[in-house]
């Protein structure tokens, strides 16, 4: 239904490789980050940068944009794109 249920990051893949070498036959759901940080489209780019840089335990470089009413995934913000604009 186009709702965001998780995200697979490079960090997720690095951690998965520490547990197994056979990632090809594993399911995405085994390694994805459920309930990732998100932002609504009404927020400013400055607020997005704050969310990305102040995330614990570590900063993130990609932030999903979701509709706050129904959690529908609308797009992704990349820190690189924000700082380049």
C-alpha positions as a Markdown table, in Angstrom:
| # | Residue | x | y | z |
|---|---|---|---|---|
| 1 | Unk | 0.0 | 0.0 | 0.0 |
| 2 | Unk | 3.0 | 2.2 | -0.5 |
| 3 | Unk | 3.5 | 2.7 | 3.3 |
| 4 | Unk | 7.0 | 2.8 | 4.6 |
| 5 | Unk | 7.6 | -0.3 | 6.7 |
| 6 | Unk | 11.4 | -0.1 | 6.9 |
| 7 | Unk | 14.6 | 0.8 | 5.2 |
| 8 | Unk | 17.8 | -1.0 | 4.4 |
| 9 | Unk | 20.9 | 1.1 | 4.9 |
| 10 | Unk | 24.6 | 0.5 | 4.2 |
| 11 | Unk | 25.0 | 0.1 | 8.0 |
| 12 | Unk | 22.3 | -2.6 | 8.0 |
| 13 | Unk | 24.2 | -4.4 | 5.3 |
| 14 | Unk | 27.6 | -4.1 | 7.1 |
| 15 | Unk | 26.1 | -5.5 | 10.3 |
| 16 | Unk | 24.5 | -8.4 | 8.3 |
| 17 | Unk | 27.8 | -9.2 | 6.7 |
| 18 | Unk | 29.2 | -9.7 | 10.2 |
| 19 | Unk | 26.6 | -12.4 | 10.8 |
| 20 | Unk | 26.6 | -14.2 | 7.5 |
| 21 | Unk | 28.3 | -14.2 | 4.1 |
| 22 | Unk | 25.2 | -15.5 | 2.3 |
| 23 | Unk | 23.1 | -12.4 | 1.9 |
| 24 | Unk | 21.8 | -13.4 | -1.5 |
| 25 | Unk | 19.4 | -15.9 | 0.0 |
| 26 | Unk | 18.3 | -13.8 | 3.0 |
| 27 | Unk | 15.1 | -11.8 | 3.2 |
| 28 | Unk | 15.2 | -8.0 | 3.3 |
| 29 | Unk | 13.0 | -8.0 | 6.4 |
| 30 | Unk | 15.7 | -9.8 | 8.4 |
| 31 | Unk | 18.0 | -6.9 | 8.1 |
| 32 | Unk | 16.0 | -3.7 | 7.5 |
| 33 | Unk | 15.6 | -1.0 | 10.1 |
| 34 | Unk | 12.0 | -0.9 | 11.1 |
| 35 | Unk | 10.4 | 2.4 | 12.0 |
| 36 | Unk | 13.2 | 4.6 | 10.5 |
| 37 | Unk | 13.5 | 8.3 | 11.1 |
| 38 | Unk | 11.1 | 10.1 | 8.8 |
| 39 | Unk | 10.0 | 13.7 | 8.0 |
| 40 | Unk | 6.8 | 15.2 | 6.7 |
| 41 | Unk | 6.8 | 17.2 | 3.5 |
| 42 | Unk | 5.6 | 20.3 | 5.4 |
| 43 | Unk | 8.9 | 20.5 | 7.3 |
| 44 | Unk | 11.8 | 22.7 | 6.2 |
| 45 | Unk | 15.1 | 21.5 | 4.8 |
| 46 | Unk | 16.8 | 22.9 | 7.9 |
| 47 | Unk | 14.6 | 20.7 | 10.1 |
| 48 | Unk | 15.5 | 17.8 | 7.9 |
| 49 | Unk | 19.2 | 18.4 | 8.4 |
| 50 | Unk | 18.7 | 18.6 | 12.1 |
| 51 | Unk | 16.9 | 15.3 | 12.1 |
| 52 | Unk | 19.7 | 13.7 | 10.1 |
| 53 | Unk | 22.6 | 15.1 | 12.0 |
| 54 | Unk | 21.2 | 14.7 | 15.5 |
| 55 | Unk | 20.0 | 11.1 | 15.2 |
| 56 | Unk | 21.2 | 8.8 | 17.9 |
| 57 | Unk | 23.2 | 6.6 | 17.9 |
| 58 | Unk | 24.6 | 8.0 | 14.6 |
| 59 | Unk | 23.7 | 10.5 | 11.9 |
| 60 | Unk | 22.0 | 9.4 | 8.8 |
| 61 | Unk | 22.4 | 10.6 | 5.2 |
| 62 | Unk | 19.0 | 9.6 | 3.8 |
| 63 | Unk | 15.7 | 10.6 | 5.3 |
| 64 | Unk | 12.3 | 9.2 | 4.0 |
| 65 | Unk | 9.6 | 11.7 | 3.5 |
| 66 | Unk | 6.2 | 10.4 | 4.5 |
| 67 | Unk | 2.7 | 11.7 | 4.7 |
| 68 | Unk | 2.0 | 12.1 | 8.4 |
| 69 | Unk | -1.7 | 11.1 | 8.0 |
| 70 | Unk | -1.2 | 7.7 | 6.4 |
| 71 | Unk | 2.5 | 6.9 | 6.5 |
| 72 | Unk | 2.6 | 6.8 | 2.7 |
| 73 | Unk | 6.2 | 7.1 | 1.3 |
| 74 | Unk | 6.5 | 10.2 | -0.8 |
| 75 | Unk | 10.2 | 10.2 | -1.5 |
| 76 | Unk | 13.7 | 10.3 | 0.0 |
| 77 | Unk | 15.9 | 13.3 | 1.0 |
| 78 | Unk | 19.6 | 12.8 | 0.6 |
| 79 | Unk | 21.9 | 15.0 | 2.7 |
| 80 | Unk | 24.1 | 15.4 | -0.3 |
| 81 | Unk | 21.2 | 16.8 | -2.3 |
| 82 | Unk | 20.2 | 19.2 | 0.5 |
| 83 | Unk | 23.7 | 20.6 | 0.9 |
| 84 | Unk | 24.1 | 20.9 | -2.8 |
| 85 | Unk | 21.0 | 23.0 | -3.3 |
